Amino acid sequence: MVCVVSALAGISSSRRRRGADSPRQERGCGVEVLVVLTALLLSLTPGECKTRSVTNLQILDSLLKLYDRRATPTNHLNNATTVTCELYIRSFGSIDPNSMDYQVDLYLRQSWVDERLNHDDIKQPLDLNDPNLVKAIWKPEVYFPNAKHAEFQFVTVPNVLVRINPNGEILYMLRLKLVFACMMELSKFPLDSQVCTMEIASFSKTMKELNLSWKSDAPIKMYKNMRMPQFEMEEIVPTTCQESFQIGNYSCLVAEFHMRRAIGFHFVQSYLPTTLIVVISWVSFWMDVDSVPGRTTLGVTTLLTVSSKSSGIQAGLPQVSYVKAIDVWMGACTAFVFCALLEFTFVNYLWRRRPHADIRGGPNGRCLPAQCPQITAVVTTPAEPKSVIASLTAPADTTPSAPPSDAGASSPGLEDPTQFARIFKQTNKVRARQIDEYCRGIFPLLFSFFNIFYWCYYLL
């Protein structure tokens, strides 16, 4: 620009010496000015167009010559330097209950005022990503106390930015990939809510030298399109804390992430299949009691299936010493399936049970009324001359019963031991069928009551 101004001054002086003789000469002089200006602009180098920017960098270099990066910006005032922090979380996920940790990719933004970098000639902010500049100025020595692993991003360049504002305010931003520890309480898993924390603290400067604080307006921001596969973010609470050691107290910041586990995955993969397995085990109540192979296969298969499902769920969870909600569910489902198998074992035992020799203790092997009152009542009840047992035994009873030999017999139909055994067996078969009919309603009713109690207890 200086060259252009000097050229214009030379042209104007030559015009004054010549004078304006004619309009043609004036037009020729205007064309001459345009040609000279175009040639001068084309001859300017990019460095000359950025004179002001180069001047700002030169001013910054002159300020850094007398700069002591070991001292805090307010060291000469004997006050603590206040550093304002802000987090922008780009990704949040990989929450693992086994290792009790989660992984985030975030931008850490820190800002403070350093009067030593304030200069009147700096009129606009300077954005620099030079790692050497980061080493040359003072910056807060912060760290993450609950971080297990941390990585600084270098692709494609070191992800660091230093912005120096004209008033001496400095913005220091860097991108990090960290793995934080999160101590989870799994007593209500998978219907649980978790609170994971992210801690930022001063490493070497006590509260007399460094004070950390959150930004007043939205200190923690999340990427708007961020999705977590297993959790739903309910609330983010920024708080402050204080770490006390023997050498002093240190300022620290805590970000609390309140999350609720999404039930969709576990409902489809755990609750719905086990419910269907329990319902399938009830099919045996509608099968014949003497269908031993079918009912045995159904009961054992459902029991092994629910046990295998429970083992698969437990394989992906830590071995904690307390009972989890999924343990209660799987234990109840296993108990219902096992009880259905036990019910079949009991009714099959009744179906095949034969009378013992000691209940036929009367004369000539006849049953005494005190020893088998139920069978005596069934056969001798006047209101039921053709009972269920009589109808079941009538076709097979082709041998006439012996006449009563004495007046002390319990009933005419029980003098023959063979007929008594047949009547006793048919009575047990009726009982076995009745137990199956009762279980058709009892088992679904008990399972419904368990579901109401389970979901109300863990969700409310």
C-alpha positions as CSV (number, residue, x, y, z in Angstrom):
1,M,0.0,0.0,0.0
2,V,2.9,2.4,0.6
3,C,4.1,1.7,-2.9
4,V,0.7,2.5,-4.4
5,V,0.4,5.8,-2.4
6,S,3.9,6.9,-3.6
7,A,3.1,6.1,-7.2
8,L,-0.2,8.1,-7.1
9,A,1.7,11.0,-5.6
10,G,4.2,10.9,-8.4
11,I,1.5,10.8,-11.1
12,S,-0.4,13.7,-9.6
13,S,2.7,15.9,-9.4
14,S,3.5,15.2,-13.1
15,R,0.0,16.2,-14.0
16,R,0.3,19.5,-12.2
17,R,3.6,20.3,-14.1
18,R,2.0,19.5,-17.5
19,G,-1.4,21.0,-16.8
20,A,-4.7,20.0,-18.4
21,D,-4.1,21.1,-22.0
22,S,-7.1,19.3,-23.5
23,P,-9.8,16.7,-22.6
24,R,-8.0,14.1,-24.6
25,Q,-4.9,14.5,-22.4
26,E,-7.0,14.2,-19.3
27,R,-8.5,10.9,-20.5
28,G,-5.0,9.7,-21.4
29,C,-3.8,10.5,-17.9
30,G,-6.8,8.6,-16.3
31,V,-5.9,5.5,-18.3
32,E,-2.3,5.8,-17.3
33,V,-3.3,5.9,-13.6
34,L,-5.4,2.7,-14.0
35,V,-2.5,0.9,-15.7
36,V,0.0,1.9,-13.0
37,L,-2.4,0.8,-10.2
38,T,-3.0,-2.6,-11.8
39,A,0.7,-3.2,-12.2
40,L,1.4,-2.2,-8.6
41,L,-1.3,-4.4,-7.2
42,L,-0.1,-7.4,-9.2
43,S,3.4,-6.9,-8.0
44,L,2.5,-7.0,-4.3
45,T,3.5,-10.3,-2.6
46,P,1.1,-12.2,-0.2
47,G,3.5,-11.3,2.7
48,E,2.9,-7.6,2.1
49,C,-0.9,-8.0,2.1
50,K,-0.6,-9.6,5.6
51,T,1.5,-6.9,7.1
52,R,-0.9,-6.4,10.1
53,S,-1.0,-10.1,10.8
54,V,2.8,-10.4,10.7
55,T,2.9,-7.4,13.0
56,N,0.7,-9.1,15.6
57,L,2.8,-12.2,15.5
58,Q,5.9,-10.1,15.9
59,I,4.3,-8.3,18.9
60,L,3.5,-11.7,20.4
61,D,7.1,-12.9,19.9
62,S,8.4,-9.7,21.7
63,L,6.0,-10.4,24.6
64,L,7.1,-14.0,24.9
65,K,10.8,-12.9,25.2
66,L,10.1,-11.6,28.7
67,Y,7.4,-14.2,29.5
68,D,7.9,-16.6,32.4
69,R,5.7,-19.6,31.9
70,R,6.4,-21.0,35.3
71,A,4.5,-18.2,37.1
72,T,0.7,-18.0,37.1
73,P,-0.9,-14.9,35.5
74,T,-1.9,-13.5,39.0
75,N,1.3,-14.5,40.8
76,H,2.4,-10.9,41.2
77,L,-1.0,-10.1,42.9
78,N,-0.8,-13.1,45.3
79,N,-4.2,-14.2,44.1
80,A,-5.4,-17.5,42.6
81,T,-5.9,-17.6,38.9
82,T,-9.4,-18.5,37.9
83,V,-9.7,-20.9,35.0
84,T,-13.1,-21.5,33.4
85,C,-13.7,-24.9,31.9
86,E,-16.1,-26.2,29.3
87,L,-16.7,-29.7,27.9
88,Y,-18.1,-30.5,24.5
89,I,-18.7,-34.3,24.3
90,R,-18.5,-35.6,20.7
91,S,-19.2,-39.3,21.5
92,F,-20.3,-41.1,24.7
93,G,-20.5,-44.9,24.7
94,S,-19.0,-48.3,25.3
95,I,-20.4,-48.5,28.8
96,D,-19.1,-51.9,30.0
97,P,-20.6,-53.3,33.3
98,N,-17.8,-55.9,33.5
99,S,-14.9,-53.4,33.5
100,M,-17.0,-50.7,35.1
101,D,-15.9,-47.9,32.7
102,Y,-17.1,-45.9,29.7
103,Q,-15.3,-44.2,26.8
104,V,-15.8,-40.6,25.6
105,D,-14.3,-38.4,22.9
106,L,-14.4,-34.7,24.0
107,Y,-13.1,-31.2,23.6
108,L,-11.7,-29.6,26.7
109,R,-11.9,-25.8,26.6
110,Q,-10.1,-23.7,29.2
111,S,-10.1,-19.9,29.4
112,W,-8.3,-17.5,31.7
113,V,-6.9,-13.9,31.6
114,D,-3.2,-13.4,31.3
115,E,-2.3,-9.7,31.4
116,R,1.2,-10.4,30.3
117,L,-0.1,-11.1,26.8
118,N,-2.1,-7.9,26.6
119,H,-0.9,-5.3,24.1
120,D,-2.6,-2.2,22.7
121,D,-1.4,-2.9,19.1
122,I,-3.1,-6.3,19.0
123,K,-6.6,-5.5,17.6
124,Q,-7.9,-8.9,16.7
125,P,-7.8,-12.5,18.1
126,L,-4.9,-14.7,17.2
127,D,-5.8,-18.3,16.5
128,L,-2.7,-20.5,16.7
129,N,-2.2,-24.3,16.7
130,D,1.6,-24.3,17.1
131,P,2.6,-26.8,19.8
132,N,5.7,-24.7,20.5
133,L,3.5,-21.8,21.5
134,V,1.6,-24.1,23.9
135,K,4.9,-24.9,25.6
136,A,5.9,-21.2,25.7
137,I,2.9,-19.9,27.7
138,W,1.5,-20.7,31.1
139,K,-1.4,-23.1,31.0
140,P,-3.4,-24.9,33.8
141,E,-1.9,-28.2,34.9
142,V,-5.1,-30.2,35.1
143,Y,-5.7,-33.9,34.9
144,F,-8.6,-36.4,35.1
145,P,-8.5,-38.3,38.5
146,N,-10.9,-41.1,37.5
147,A,-9.5,-41.6,34.0
148,K,-8.1,-45.1,33.3
149,H,-6.7,-44.3,29.9
150,A,-6.2,-41.1,27.8
151,E,-5.1,-40.4,24.3
152,F,-4.3,-37.1,22.6
153,Q,-5.5,-36.7,19.1
154,F,-2.8,-36.2,16.5
155,V,-4.7,-36.8,13.2
156,T,-4.1,-35.1,10.9
157,V,-2.4,-32.4,13.0
158,P,-2.1,-32.1,16.8
159,N,-5.7,-31.2,17.9
160,V,-4.8,-28.1,20.0
161,L,-5.8,-24.5,19.6
162,V,-4.7,-21.4,21.4
163,R,-6.7,-18.2,20.9
164,I,-5.2,-15.0,22.3
165,N,-7.7,-12.1,22.5
166,P,-6.7,-8.5,22.5
167,N,-7.5,-8.0,26.2
168,G,-5.2,-10.9,27.2
169,E,-7.9,-13.5,27.5
170,I,-6.6,-16.9,26.4
171,L,-8.7,-19.9,25.1
172,Y,-6.9,-23.2,25.3
173,M,-8.7,-26.1,23.5
174,L,-7.7,-29.7,22.9
175,R,-9.3,-32.9,21.9
176,L,-9.0,-36.0,24.0
177,K,-10.1,-39.6,23.9
178,L,-10.5,-41.0,27.5
179,V,-11.8,-44.0,29.4
180,F,-13.3,-43.1,32.7
181,A,-14.1,-45.4,35.6
182,C,-17.8,-45.7,36.6
183,M,-18.7,-47.7,39.7
184,M,-22.1,-49.1,38.9
185,E,-24.8,-50.4,41.3
186,L,-26.3,-53.4,39.5
187,S,-28.8,-54.5,42.1
188,K,-31.7,-53.5,39.7
189,F,-30.0,-54.6,36.4
190,P,-31.3,-54.3,33.7
191,L,-33.9,-51.9,35.1
192,D,-31.3,-49.7,36.7
193,S,-30.2,-46.1,36.5
194,Q,-26.5,-45.2,36.7
195,V,-24.6,-42.0,37.6
196,C,-21.2,-41.8,36.0
197,T,-18.8,-39.0,36.8
198,M,-16.0,-37.2,35.0
199,E,-13.6,-35.4,37.3
200,I,-11.2,-32.5,36.3
201,A,-8.7,-31.4,39.0
202,S,-5.5,-29.4,39.4
203,F,-2.5,-31.5,39.6
204,S,0.3,-29.3,41.0
205,K,-1.3,-25.9,41.9
206,T,-3.2,-25.6,45.2
207,M,-6.3,-23.5,45.6
208,K,-4.1,-20.6,46.6
209,E,-2.7,-20.5,43.1
210,L,-5.4,-22.0,40.8
211,N,-9.2,-22.1,41.1
212,L,-11.2,-24.2,38.6
213,S,-14.8,-23.2,37.8
214,W,-17.4,-24.2,35.3
215,K,-18.6,-21.9,32.6
216,S,-21.7,-20.0,33.7
217,D,-23.7,-20.8,30.6
218,A,-24.1,-24.5,29.5
219,P,-20.7,-25.7,30.7
220,I,-21.3,-29.3,29.3
221,K,-22.6,-29.7,25.8
222,M,-23.4,-32.9,24.0
223,Y,-23.3,-33.5,20.3
224,K,-26.9,-33.1,19.0
225,N,-26.9,-36.3,17.0
226,M,-25.2,-38.5,19.6
227,R,-27.0,-41.8,20.4
228,M,-26.1,-44.4,23.1
229,P,-27.1,-48.0,22.4
230,Q,-27.9,-49.1,26.0
231,F,-28.6,-45.9,27.9
232,E,-30.7,-42.8,27.7
233,M,-29.2,-39.5,29.1
234,E,-31.6,-38.0,31.6
235,E,-29.6,-35.2,33.1
236,I,-26.1,-33.7,33.3
237,V,-25.2,-32.0,36.6
238,P,-21.9,-29.9,36.8
239,T,-20.6,-29.6,40.4
240,T,-17.5,-28.6,42.1
241,C,-15.4,-30.5,44.7
242,Q,-12.2,-30.1,46.7
243,E,-9.4,-32.7,47.1
244,S,-7.5,-32.5,50.4
245,F,-4.0,-33.8,50.7
246,Q,-1.3,-33.3,53.2
247,I,0.4,-30.6,51.1
248,G,-2.8,-28.6,50.5
249,N,-6.2,-28.5,49.0
250,Y,-6.8,-28.7,45.3
251,S,-9.6,-27.4,43.2
252,C,-11.6,-29.9,41.1
253,L,-14.7,-30.1,38.9
254,V,-17.2,-33.0,38.6
255,A,-19.6,-33.7,35.7
256,E,-22.3,-36.1,36.8
257,F,-24.1,-38.0,34.0
258,H,-27.5,-39.4,35.1
259,M,-28.4,-42.2,32.7
260,R,-31.2,-44.8,32.6
261,R,-30.7,-48.2,30.9
262,A,-32.9,-48.8,27.9
263,I,-35.0,-51.9,28.5
264,G,-35.8,-52.7,24.9
265,F,-32.8,-54.9,24.3
266,H,-33.1,-56.9,27.5
267,F,-36.9,-57.2,27.0
268,V,-36.5,-58.8,23.6
269,Q,-33.4,-60.9,24.5
270,S,-34.2,-62.0,28.1
271,Y,-37.7,-61.3,29.4
272,L,-39.8,-62.3,26.4
273,P,-38.0,-65.6,25.6
274,T,-38.0,-66.8,29.2
275,T,-41.7,-65.9,29.5
276,L,-42.5,-68.0,26.5
277,I,-40.4,-70.9,27.9
278,V,-42.4,-70.8,31.1
279,V,-45.7,-70.8,29.2
280,I,-44.6,-73.7,27.0
281,S,-43.9,-75.7,30.1
282,W,-47.6,-75.5,31.1
283,V,-48.6,-77.4,27.9
284,S,-47.8,-80.6,29.8
285,F,-50.9,-80.0,32.0
286,W,-53.1,-80.5,28.9
287,M,-51.3,-83.8,28.0
288,D,-52.4,-87.2,29.2
289,V,-51.0,-88.4,32.4
290,D,-49.8,-91.6,30.9
291,S,-48.0,-89.7,28.1
292,V,-44.7,-90.2,29.9
293,P,-42.2,-89.7,27.0
294,G,-43.9,-86.5,25.8
295,R,-44.3,-84.8,29.1
296,T,-40.8,-85.8,30.3
297,T,-39.2,-84.5,27.1
298,L,-41.1,-81.2,27.4
299,G,-40.3,-80.6,31.0
300,V,-36.6,-81.5,30.7
301,T,-36.2,-79.4,27.5
302,T,-37.8,-76.3,28.9
303,L,-35.7,-76.6,32.1
304,L,-32.5,-76.9,30.2
305,T,-33.4,-74.1,27.9
306,V,-34.2,-71.6,30.7
307,S,-31.0,-72.7,32.5
308,S,-28.9,-72.1,29.4
309,K,-30.5,-68.7,28.9
310,S,-29.7,-67.8,32.5
311,S,-26.1,-68.8,32.1
312,G,-25.7,-66.8,28.9
313,I,-27.0,-63.7,30.6
314,Q,-24.7,-64.1,33.6
315,A,-21.7,-64.5,31.3
316,G,-21.9,-60.9,30.3
317,L,-22.2,-59.5,33.8
318,P,-19.6,-59.0,36.6
319,Q,-19.6,-61.5,39.5
320,V,-21.1,-59.4,42.2
321,S,-22.0,-60.6,45.7
322,Y,-25.6,-59.2,45.7
323,V,-28.7,-60.4,43.9
324,K,-29.6,-58.5,40.7
325,A,-33.1,-58.0,39.2
326,I,-32.3,-60.3,36.3
327,D,-31.3,-63.0,38.8
328,V,-34.7,-62.8,40.5
329,W,-36.4,-63.1,37.2
330,M,-34.4,-66.0,35.9
331,G,-34.6,-67.8,39.2
332,A,-38.4,-67.5,39.3
333,C,-38.7,-68.7,35.7
334,T,-36.5,-71.7,36.5
335,A,-38.6,-72.4,39.6
336,F,-41.9,-72.4,37.6
337,V,-40.5,-74.7,34.9
338,F,-39.0,-77.0,37.6
339,C,-42.3,-77.1,39.5
340,A,-44.1,-78.1,36.3
341,L,-41.7,-81.0,36.0
342,L,-42.2,-81.9,39.6
343,E,-46.0,-81.8,39.1
344,F,-45.8,-84.3,36.3
345,T,-43.6,-86.6,38.5
346,F,-46.2,-86.5,41.3
347,V,-49.2,-87.1,39.1
348,N,-47.4,-89.9,37.3
349,Y,-46.6,-91.5,40.6
350,L,-50.3,-91.3,41.6
351,W,-51.3,-92.7,38.2
352,R,-49.0,-95.8,38.6
353,R,-49.4,-96.2,42.4
354,R,-50.6,-99.6,43.6
355,P,-52.1,-100.4,47.1
356,H,-49.7,-101.5,49.7
357,A,-50.1,-104.9,51.3
358,D,-50.6,-103.5,54.8
359,I,-53.9,-101.7,54.0
360,R,-55.6,-105.1,53.3
361,G,-55.4,-106.2,56.9
362,G,-58.9,-107.6,57.4
363,P,-60.0,-111.2,57.3
364,N,-59.4,-112.9,53.9
365,G,-57.5,-109.9,52.7
366,R,-60.4,-107.5,52.9
367,C,-60.0,-103.8,53.5
368,L,-61.2,-102.6,56.8
369,P,-63.2,-99.3,56.9
370,A,-60.8,-97.6,59.3
371,Q,-57.9,-98.3,56.9
372,C,-59.5,-97.3,53.6
373,P,-62.5,-95.1,54.4
374,Q,-62.3,-93.1,51.1
375,I,-62.6,-96.2,48.9
376,T,-65.3,-97.6,51.1
377,A,-67.3,-94.4,50.8
378,V,-67.0,-94.3,47.1
379,V,-68.3,-97.8,46.6
380,T,-71.0,-97.8,49.3
381,T,-72.4,-94.3,48.8
382,P,-76.1,-94.8,48.0
383,A,-76.4,-91.5,46.1
384,E,-73.8,-92.6,43.5
385,P,-74.6,-96.2,42.6
386,K,-72.5,-95.8,39.5
387,S,-69.6,-93.7,40.4
388,V,-66.6,-92.9,38.2
389,I,-64.6,-95.7,39.7
390,A,-67.4,-98.2,39.2
391,S,-67.8,-97.1,35.6
392,L,-64.1,-97.5,35.0
393,T,-64.0,-100.9,36.6
394,A,-67.2,-102.3,35.2
395,P,-66.0,-103.5,31.8
396,A,-62.9,-105.1,33.2
397,D,-64.7,-106.8,36.1
398,T,-65.8,-110.2,34.7
399,T,-65.2,-112.3,37.7
400,P,-68.1,-112.4,40.2
401,S,-67.2,-111.3,43.6
402,A,-67.3,-113.7,46.5
403,P,-70.3,-113.4,48.9
404,P,-69.6,-111.8,52.2
405,S,-68.4,-114.2,54.8
406,D,-69.0,-112.2,57.9
407,A,-70.9,-109.1,59.0
408,G,-67.8,-107.2,59.9
409,A,-66.8,-106.6,56.2
410,S,-66.4,-103.1,55.1
411,S,-68.5,-103.5,51.9
412,P,-69.6,-106.2,49.5
413,G,-67.5,-104.8,46.7
414,L,-64.2,-104.9,48.5
415,E,-64.0,-108.6,49.5
416,D,-61.9,-109.5,46.5
417,P,-58.3,-108.2,46.8
418,T,-58.0,-107.9,43.0
419,Q,-61.1,-105.8,42.8
420,F,-59.9,-103.6,45.7
421,A,-56.5,-103.0,43.9
422,R,-58.4,-102.0,40.7
423,I,-60.6,-99.6,42.6
424,F,-57.7,-98.1,44.5
425,K,-55.7,-97.5,41.3
426,Q,-58.7,-95.9,39.5
427,T,-59.1,-93.5,42.4
428,N,-55.5,-92.3,42.1
429,K,-56.0,-91.8,38.4
430,V,-58.9,-89.5,39.1
431,R,-56.8,-87.6,41.6
432,A,-54.0,-87.2,39.1
433,R,-56.3,-85.8,36.4
434,Q,-57.8,-83.4,39.0
435,I,-54.3,-82.1,39.9
436,D,-53.5,-81.4,36.3
437,E,-56.8,-79.5,36.0
438,Y,-56.0,-77.4,39.0
439,C,-52.5,-76.6,37.8
440,R,-53.9,-75.3,34.5
441,G,-55.2,-72.3,36.5
442,I,-52.9,-72.1,39.5
443,F,-49.6,-71.8,37.5
444,P,-50.7,-68.9,35.2
445,L,-52.3,-67.2,38.2
446,L,-49.1,-67.4,40.3
447,F,-46.9,-66.3,37.4
448,S,-49.2,-63.3,36.9
449,F,-48.9,-62.3,40.5
450,F,-45.1,-62.6,40.3
451,N,-45.0,-60.3,37.3
452,I,-47.1,-57.7,39.0
453,F,-44.9,-57.7,42.1
454,Y,-41.6,-57.8,40.1
455,W,-42.3,-54.9,37.7
456,C,-43.9,-52.8,40.4
457,Y,-41.0,-53.3,42.8
458,Y,-38.2,-52.6,40.3
459,L,-39.8,-49.9,38.2
460,L,-41.7,-47.8,40.8
